[in-house]
């Protein structure tokens, strides 16, 4: 019985870690958007 409880606790910890990592990926995006895309300097006008 004690071994069964230990296995359940270990499995729950593993599942919790996986869920947390997936949530972080969803929140921050994977791959993350580059800030450089938002800043596009104007090109000089041709003379």
PDB file of N, CA, C and O in Angstrom, chain B, residues numbered from 101:
ATOM      1  N   UNK B 101       0.803  -1.191   0.000  1.00  0.00           N
ATOM      2  CA  UNK B 101       0.000   0.000   0.000  1.00  0.00           C
ATOM      3  C   UNK B 101       0.854   1.267   0.000  1.00  0.00           C
ATOM      4  O   UNK B 101       0.561   2.218  -0.725  1.00  0.00           O
ATOM      5  N   UNK B 102       1.899   1.278   0.805  1.00  0.00           N
ATOM      6  CA  UNK B 102       2.751   2.467   0.873  1.00  0.00           C
ATOM      7  C   UNK B 102       3.458   2.704  -0.450  1.00  0.00           C
ATOM      8  O   UNK B 102       3.636   3.850  -0.864  1.00  0.00           O
ATOM      9  N   UNK B 103       3.859   1.638  -1.114  1.00  0.00           N
ATOM     10  CA  UNK B 103       4.521   1.777  -2.410  1.00  0.00           C
ATOM     11  C   UNK B 103       3.564   2.372  -3.434  1.00  0.00           C
ATOM     12  O   UNK B 103       3.955   3.195  -4.262  1.00  0.00           O
ATOM     13  N   UNK B 104       2.311   1.945  -3.367  1.00  0.00           N
ATOM     14  CA  UNK B 104       1.294   2.447  -4.287  1.00  0.00           C
ATOM     15  C   UNK B 104       1.103   3.957  -4.097  1.00  0.00           C
ATOM     16  O   UNK B 104       0.976   4.690  -5.077  1.00  0.00           O
ATOM     17  N   UNK B 105       1.081   4.420  -2.856  1.00  0.00           N
ATOM     18  CA  UNK B 105       0.929   5.848  -2.563  1.00  0.00           C
ATOM     19  C   UNK B 105       2.140   6.631  -3.065  1.00  0.00           C
ATOM     20  O   UNK B 105       2.011   7.731  -3.601  1.00  0.00           O
ATOM     21  N   UNK B 106       3.318   6.037  -2.878  1.00  0.00           N
ATOM     22  CA  UNK B 106       4.544   6.699  -3.312  1.00  0.00           C
ATOM     23  C   UNK B 106       4.551   6.850  -4.834  1.00  0.00           C
ATOM     24  O   UNK B 106       4.956   7.890  -5.354  1.00  0.00           O
ATOM     25  N   UNK B 107       4.109   5.826  -5.538  1.00  0.00           N
ATOM     26  CA  UNK B 107       4.044   5.874  -6.992  1.00  0.00           C
ATOM     27  C   UNK B 107       3.048   6.940  -7.439  1.00  0.00           C
ATOM     28  O   UNK B 107       3.315   7.678  -8.388  1.00  0.00           O
ATOM     29  N   UNK B 108       1.910   7.026  -6.767  1.00  0.00           N
ATOM     30  CA  UNK B 108       0.896   8.031  -7.108  1.00  0.00           C
ATOM     31  C   UNK B 108       1.428   9.441  -6.900  1.00  0.00           C
ATOM     32  O   UNK B 108       1.214  10.315  -7.740  1.00  0.00           O
ATOM     33  N   UNK B 109       2.128   9.670  -5.777  1.00  0.00           N
ATOM     34  CA  UNK B 109       2.686  10.994  -5.505  1.00  0.00           C
ATOM     35  C   UNK B 109       3.724  11.370  -6.554  1.00  0.00           C
ATOM     36  O   UNK B 109       3.749  12.505  -7.032  1.00  0.00           O
ATOM     37  N   UNK B 110       4.579  10.417  -6.910  1.00  0.00           N
ATOM     38  CA  UNK B 110       5.598  10.677  -7.914  1.00  0.00           C
ATOM     39  C   UNK B 110       4.961  10.980  -9.263  1.00  0.00           C
ATOM     40  O   UNK B 110       5.391  11.900  -9.959  1.00  0.00           O
ATOM     41  N   UNK B 111       3.947  10.220  -9.635  1.00  0.00           N
ATOM     42  CA  UNK B 111       3.259  10.450 -10.903  1.00  0.00           C
ATOM     43  C   UNK B 111       2.589  11.821 -10.907  1.00  0.00           C
ATOM     44  O   UNK B 111       2.630  12.519 -11.920  1.00  0.00           O
ATOM     45  N   UNK B 112       1.977  12.216  -9.804  1.00  0.00           N
ATOM     46  CA  UNK B 112       1.344  13.529  -9.730  1.00  0.00           C
ATOM     47  C   UNK B 112       2.362  14.656  -9.860  1.00  0.00           C
ATOM     48  O   UNK B 112       2.088  15.665 -10.510  1.00  0.00           O
ATOM     49  N   UNK B 113       3.522  14.498  -9.253  1.00  0.00           N
ATOM     50  CA  UNK B 113       4.570  15.515  -9.369  1.00  0.00           C
ATOM     51  C   UNK B 113       5.040  15.645 -10.815  1.00  0.00           C
ATOM     52  O   UNK B 113       5.262  16.752 -11.304  1.00  0.00           O
ATOM     53  N   UNK B 114       5.188  14.518 -11.491  1.00  0.00           N
ATOM     54  CA  UNK B 114       5.632  14.535 -12.891  1.00  0.00           C
ATOM     55  C   UNK B 114       4.587  15.209 -13.769  1.00  0.00           C
ATOM     56  O   UNK B 114       4.920  16.037 -14.616  1.00  0.00           O
ATOM     57  N   UNK B 115       3.328  14.855 -13.566  1.00  0.00           N
ATOM     58  CA  UNK B 115       2.248  15.456 -14.356  1.00  0.00           C
ATOM     59  C   UNK B 115       2.168  16.956 -14.090  1.00  0.00           C
ATOM     60  O   UNK B 115       1.964  17.744 -15.014  1.00  0.00           O
ATOM     61  N   UNK B 116       2.328  17.349 -12.833  1.00  0.00           N
ATOM     62  CA  UNK B 116       2.283  18.772 -12.488  1.00  0.00           C
ATOM     63  C   UNK B 116       3.399  19.532 -13.207  1.00  0.00           C
ATOM     64  O   UNK B 116       3.169  20.621 -13.733  1.00  0.00           O
ATOM     65  N   UNK B 117       4.588  18.970 -13.229  1.00  0.00           N
ATOM     66  CA  UNK B 117       5.724  19.610 -13.895  1.00  0.00           C
ATOM     67  C   UNK B 117       5.466  19.755 -15.392  1.00  0.00           C
ATOM     68  O   UNK B 117       5.764  20.795 -15.980  1.00  0.00           O
ATOM     69  N   UNK B 118       4.912  18.709 -16.006  1.00  0.00           N
ATOM     70  CA  UNK B 118       4.612  18.757 -17.443  1.00  0.00           C
ATOM     71  C   UNK B 118       3.570  19.832 -17.732  1.00  0.00           C
ATOM     72  O   UNK B 118       3.720  20.601 -18.681  1.00  0.00           O
ATOM     73  N   UNK B 119       2.519  19.890 -16.925  1.00  0.00           N
ATOM     74  CA  UNK B 119       1.459  20.874 -17.141  1.00  0.00           C
ATOM     75  C   UNK B 119       1.995  22.288 -16.969  1.00  0.00           C
ATOM     76  O   UNK B 119       1.654  23.180 -17.746  1.00  0.00           O
ATOM     77  N   UNK B 120       2.816  22.497 -15.976  1.00  0.00           N
ATOM     78  CA  UNK B 120       3.387  23.836 -15.765  1.00  0.00           C
ATOM     79  C   UNK B 120       4.247  24.254 -16.948  1.00  0.00           C
ATOM     80  O   UNK B 120       4.159  25.396 -17.401  1.00  0.00           O
ATOM     81  N   UNK B 121       5.075  23.347 -17.455  1.00  0.00           N
ATOM     82  CA  UNK B 121       5.923  23.672 -18.605  1.00  0.00           C
ATOM     83  C   UNK B 121       5.084  23.985 -19.837  1.00  0.00           C
ATOM     84  O   UNK B 121       5.403  24.915 -20.577  1.00  0.00           O
ATOM     85  N   UNK B 122       4.028  23.232 -20.065  1.00  0.00           N
ATOM     86  CA  UNK B 122       3.150  23.488 -21.210  1.00  0.00           C
ATOM     87  C   UNK B 122       2.460  24.844 -21.061  1.00  0.00           C
ATOM     88  O   UNK B 122       2.315  25.576 -22.040  1.00  0.00           O
ATOM     89  N   UNK B 123       2.039  25.178 -19.857  1.00  0.00           N
ATOM     90  CA  UNK B 123       1.382  26.472 -19.628  1.00  0.00           C
ATOM     91  C   UNK B 123       2.351  27.615 -19.891  1.00  0.00           C
ATOM     92  O   UNK B 123       1.970  28.625 -20.482  1.00  0.00           O
ATOM     93  N   UNK B 124       3.606  27.467 -19.458  1.00  0.00           N
ATOM     94  CA  UNK B 124       4.605  28.509 -19.714  1.00  0.00           C
ATOM     95  C   UNK B 124       4.823  28.681 -21.211  1.00  0.00           C
ATOM     96  O   UNK B 124       4.951  29.807 -21.692  1.00  0.00           O
ATOM     97  N   UNK B 125       4.866  27.580 -21.951  1.00  0.00           N
ATOM     98  CA  UNK B 125       5.045  27.664 -23.401  1.00  0.00           C
ATOM     99  C   UNK B 125       3.880  28.389 -24.055  1.00  0.00           C
ATOM    100  O   UNK B 125       4.079  29.194 -24.965  1.00  0.00           O
ATOM    101  N   UNK B 126       2.662  28.105 -23.595  1.00  0.00           N
ATOM    102  CA  UNK B 126       1.485  28.752 -24.173  1.00  0.00           C
ATOM    103  C   UNK B 126       1.465  30.242 -23.863  1.00  0.00           C
ATOM    104  O   UNK B 126       1.082  31.049 -24.709  1.00  0.00           O
ATOM    105  N   UNK B 127       1.876  30.607 -22.659  1.00  0.00           N
ATOM    106  CA  UNK B 127       1.852  32.013 -22.263  1.00  0.00           C
ATOM    107  C   UNK B 127       2.918  32.805 -23.018  1.00  0.00           C
ATOM    108  O   UNK B 127       2.624  33.865 -23.570  1.00  0.00           O
ATOM    109  N   UNK B 128       4.130  32.308 -23.048  1.00  0.00           N
ATOM    110  CA  UNK B 128       5.242  33.052 -23.635  1.00  0.00           C
ATOM    111  C   UNK B 128       5.425  32.781 -25.118  1.00  0.00           C
ATOM    112  O   UNK B 128       6.168  33.497 -25.789  1.00  0.00           O
ATOM    113  N   UNK B 129       4.769  31.774 -25.632  1.00  0.00           N
ATOM    114  CA  UNK B 129       4.904  31.463 -27.045  1.00  0.00           C
ATOM    115  C   UNK B 129       6.186  30.689 -27.307  1.00  0.00           C
ATOM    116  O   UNK B 129       7.197  30.879 -26.631  1.00  0.00           O
ATOM    117  N   UNK B 130       6.125  29.838 -28.274  1.00  0.00           N
ATOM    118  CA  UNK B 130       7.305  29.054 -28.601  1.00  0.00           C
ATOM    119  C   UNK B 130       7.375  28.910 -30.098  1.00  0.00           C
ATOM    120  O   UNK B 130       6.523  28.201 -30.633  1.00  0.00           O
ATOM    121  N   UNK B 131       8.258  29.478 -30.810  1.00  0.00           N
ATOM    122  CA  UNK B 131       9.358  30.315 -30.327  1.00  0.00           C
ATOM    123  C   UNK B 131       8.865  31.712 -29.970  1.00  0.00           C
ATOM    124  O   UNK B 131       7.852  32.168 -30.501  1.00  0.00           O
ATOM    125  N   UNK B 132       9.566  32.384 -29.085  1.00  0.00           N
ATOM    126  CA  UNK B 132       9.128  33.715 -28.683  1.00  0.00           C
ATOM    127  C   UNK B 132       9.262  34.718 -29.825  1.00  0.00           C
ATOM    128  O   UNK B 132      10.156  34.619 -30.665  1.00  0.00           O
ATOM    129  N   UNK B 133       8.359  35.673 -29.830  1.00  0.00           N
ATOM    130  CA  UNK B 133       8.419  36.702 -30.854  1.00  0.00           C
ATOM    131  C   UNK B 133       9.608  37.611 -30.589  1.00  0.00           C
ATOM    132  O   UNK B 133       9.882  37.978 -29.446  1.00  0.00           O
ATOM    133  N   UNK B 134      10.293  37.960 -31.630  1.00  0.00           N
ATOM    134  CA  UNK B 134      11.458  38.831 -31.500  1.00  0.00           C
ATOM    135  C   UNK B 134      10.997  40.280 -31.384  1.00  0.00           C
ATOM    136  O   UNK B 134      10.110  40.707 -32.122  1.00  0.00           O
ATOM    137  N   UNK B 135      11.582  41.029 -30.476  1.00  0.00           N
ATOM    138  CA  UNK B 135      11.218  42.432 -30.300  1.00  0.00           C
ATOM    139  C   UNK B 135      11.654  43.237 -31.526  1.00  0.00           C
ATOM    140  O   UNK B 135      11.054  44.267 -31.835  1.00  0.00           O
ATOM    141  N   UNK B 136      12.677  42.782 -32.213  1.00  0.00           N
ATOM    142  CA  UNK B 136      13.176  43.487 -33.393  1.00  0.00           C
ATOM    143  C   UNK B 136      12.160  43.568 -34.506  1.00  0.00           C
ATOM    144  O   UNK B 136      12.250  44.459 -35.351  1.00  0.00           O
ATOM    145  N   UNK B 137      11.192  42.666 -34.535  1.00  0.00           N
ATOM    146  CA  UNK B 137      10.163  42.709 -35.571  1.00  0.00           C
ATOM    147  C   UNK B 137       9.297  43.948 -35.381  1.00  0.00           C
ATOM    148  O   UNK B 137       8.837  44.535 -36.360  1.00  0.00           O
ATOM    149  N   UNK B 138       9.075  44.348 -34.151  1.00  0.00           N
ATOM    150  CA  UNK B 138       8.242  45.521 -33.877  1.00  0.00           C
ATOM    151  C   UNK B 138       8.920  46.821 -34.257  1.00  0.00           C
ATOM    152  O   UNK B 138       8.239  47.800 -34.563  1.00  0.00           O
ATOM    153  N   UNK B 139      10.237  46.856 -34.246  1.00  0.00           N
ATOM    154  CA  UNK B 139      10.974  48.076 -34.574  1.00  0.00           C
ATOM    155  C   UNK B 139      11.571  47.938 -35.970  1.00  0.00           C
ATOM    156  O   UNK B 139      12.579  47.258 -36.162  1.00  0.00           O
ATOM    157  N   UNK B 140      10.946  48.579 -36.922  1.00  0.00           N
ATOM    158  CA  UNK B 140      11.438  48.564 -38.300  1.00  0.00           C
ATOM    159  C   UNK B 140      11.753  49.999 -38.696  1.00  0.00           C
ATOM    160  O   UNK B 140      10.835  50.775 -38.961  1.00  0.00           O
ATOM    161  N   UNK B 141      13.027  50.369 -38.744  1.00  0.00           N
ATOM    162  CA  UNK B 141      13.360  51.753 -39.087  1.00  0.00           C
ATOM    163  C   UNK B 141      12.978  52.036 -40.542  1.00  0.00           C
ATOM    164  O   UNK B 141      12.984  51.145 -41.392  1.00  0.00           O
ATOM    165  N   UNK B 142      12.647  53.295 -40.798  1.00  0.00           N
ATOM    166  CA  UNK B 142      12.300  53.691 -42.166  1.00  0.00           C
ATOM    167  C   UNK B 142      13.565  53.722 -43.000  1.00  0.00           C
ATOM    168  O   UNK B 142      14.641  54.100 -42.537  1.00  0.00           O
ATOM    169  N   UNK B 143      13.396  53.314 -44.237  1.00  0.00           N
ATOM    170  CA  UNK B 143      14.526  53.396 -45.161  1.00  0.00           C
ATOM    171  C   UNK B 143      14.641  54.822 -45.687  1.00  0.00           C
ATOM    172  O   UNK B 143      13.636  55.518 -45.830  1.00  0.00           O
ATOM    173  N   UNK B 144      15.840  55.245 -45.968  1.00  0.00           N
ATOM    174  CA  UNK B 144      15.987  56.603 -46.500  1.00  0.00           C
ATOM    175  C   UNK B 144      15.376  56.690 -47.905  1.00  0.00           C
ATOM    176  O   UNK B 144      15.414  55.737 -48.683  1.00  0.00           O
ATOM    177  N   UNK B 145      14.822  57.849 -48.194  1.00  0.00           N
ATOM    178  CA  UNK B 145      14.236  58.064 -49.513  1.00  0.00           C
ATOM    179  C   UNK B 145      15.329  58.217 -50.546  1.00  0.00           C
ATOM    180  O   UNK B 145      16.362  58.834 -50.285  1.00  0.00           O
ATOM    181  N   UNK B 146      15.103  57.659 -51.706  1.00  0.00           N
ATOM    182  CA  UNK B 146      16.080  57.807 -52.797  1.00  0.00           C
ATOM    183  C   UNK B 146      15.959  59.198 -53.390  1.00  0.00           C
ATOM    184  O   UNK B 146      14.863  59.738 -53.542  1.00  0.00           O
ATOM    185  N   UNK B 147      17.089  59.753 -53.716  1.00  0.00           N
ATOM    186  CA  UNK B 147      17.091  61.105 -54.288  1.00  0.00           C
ATOM    187  C   UNK B 147      17.360  61.068 -55.763  1.00  0.00           C
ATOM    188  O   UNK B 147      17.399  62.114 -56.411  1.00  0.00           O
TER     189      UNK B 147
END
